[in-house]
Amino acid sequence: MQELINKASTLIEALPYIQKFNGKTVVIKYGGNAMVSDKLKNKVMEDITLFKYIGIHPILVHGGGPDISGALSRFGIKSEFINGLRVTDEETMRIAQMVLIGKTNKEIVSLLNQKGGKAIGISGIDDSLMECEKQYAEVDGNNVDIGFVGKITNINSNVVKFLSNDDYIPVVAPIGTDKDGNSYNINADTVAGALAVALKAEKLILLTDTPGIKSSPDADDIIYEINQKEIYDMIENEKIVGGMIPKVKGGLEAIRGGVNSVHIIDGRIPHCLLLEIFTDKGIGTMITR
């Protein structure tokens, strides 16, 4: 009986959050170990499906770096990165597009549908969702051509709004096009942030392989809530370093664009989305204005 009472208490704790976010849009960037482990994949898809059933509108943006690297390796093409961006020649772009849209995207759609969701896979090519131009990598103050890597210039969010408002869960692959119809690979974190701003999302959630922002790189604690000024102070004092810097800066751009909060959470924790959104304390870091 006590176990049942505890379950009821958990539901009651979630109630005010369910009421608060009903009808709101939440953009989720799906990546890291949560895309590799079958157990974690299922937990994430269950969370997203539940979001939809209780009136939240989830938009899922996925990466696919390991899948792309694996496919390139099978074709005998070596993966090369500059400043964290994949060097993408014409052949690499064809393979990346094939993998992201034809494999990764459809596997996620299939899994969501198995959980009872109504998922539809799209990319930035569909309805010119993501218009972009060539992005260059900066090395020692110089722009380096890294091929078909895109920088978003415009988001046409109508197709995503239409699907989301019509009971579907849009699953977005990070491929965009320029004005000449050329396809470009775009960083999935960047896509998720730009979509969140364009859709006036309530929340942007980034699934990572880290617990969140810590008080220092070697600390074990997690900062559960932080604002813009505090983040800049921590970067200046080298308390936020390495791969966390682009994530928090991307989160700040989303905040400045009108998104109410950004969450950096550990995708390795089962049901991480439910634990972050529907509990009083949460499990990761929430960035606020």
Buried (B, 14 or more C-beta within 10 A) or exposed (E): EEEEEEEEEEEEEBEEBBEEBEEBBBBBBBBBBBBBBEEBBBBBBBBBBBBBEEEBBBBBBBBBBBBBBEBBEEEEBEBBEBEEBBBBEEEBBBBBBEBBBEBBBBBBBEBBBEBEBBBBBBBBBBEBBBBBBBBBBEEEEEEEEBBBBBBBEBBBBEBBBEBBEEEBBBBBBBBBBBEEEBBBBBBBBBBBBBBBBBBBBBBBBBBBEBBBBBEEEEEEEBBBEBBBEBBBEBBEEEBBEEEBEBBBBBBBBBBEBEBBBBBBBBBBBBBBBBBBBBEEEBBBBBBEE
